[in-house]
């Protein structure tokens, strides 16, 4: 009997009314209940060459391995440096747990000028400058960058 009553109560909790009276005395959350400051950061996405990775995101480069077919394509990584050549962030460019094909991941950066160094060169391009603007999304395809000399970092 108790099991039947508990089952009836749980089924009743899962049911929802088809309509809702909007005139009810419901509280108003306004534009949200958590205060968030607007970020001045921009975002950077770099279309790096694809590599094969296992589910843990580690490079998987042996096509003769019997587990090759369980690996997935994912964008290779890159590093971002400030104007003085100091490291800012290393970007693996894919999630730590890869379970499906992925696209390059955007990263937030303060506005400014940065050097980007690809883990895997695209043609003659391995290192290039990029400018991040406030609240803008900068997308770079290294294959579309003209041939340039390696920038000198002091």
WOCOR-V560586 format. One line per field, one symbol per residue. ss: DSSP state (a for helix, b for strand, c for the rest). phi: phi as a letter, one per 20 degrees, with the letter a starting at -180 (. if undefined). burial: I if it has 24 or more other ideal C-beta (glycine too) atoms within 12 Angstrom, else O. A space follows every 50 residues. Layout:
BEGIN
ss->???
phi->???
burial->???
END
This chain:
BEGIN
ss->caaaaaaaaaaaaacccccccccccccccccccccccccccbbbbbcccb bbbcccccbccccccccaaacbbbbccbbbbcccccbbbbbccccccccc ccccccbbbccbbbbbbbbbbbccbbbbbbbbccccbbbbcaaacccccc cccc
phi->.ffffffffffffefcffccffefeefdelepddfcffeefdcccdeefe cdcefenegcddfeffegfefcfbffebcdcffenefdaedfmbffdecb fcdgefcecfgqdcedcffcfdmeeccbebdddglddedcdgfdeffcff fede
burial->OOOOOOOOOOOOOOOOOOOOOOOOOOOOOOOOOOOOOOOOOIIIIIIIII IIIIOOIOIIOOOOOOOOOOIIOIIIIIIIIOOOOOOIIOIIIIOOOIOO OIOIIOIOIOOOOIIIIIIOOIOOIIIIIIOIOOOOOIOIOIOOOOOOOO OOOO
END
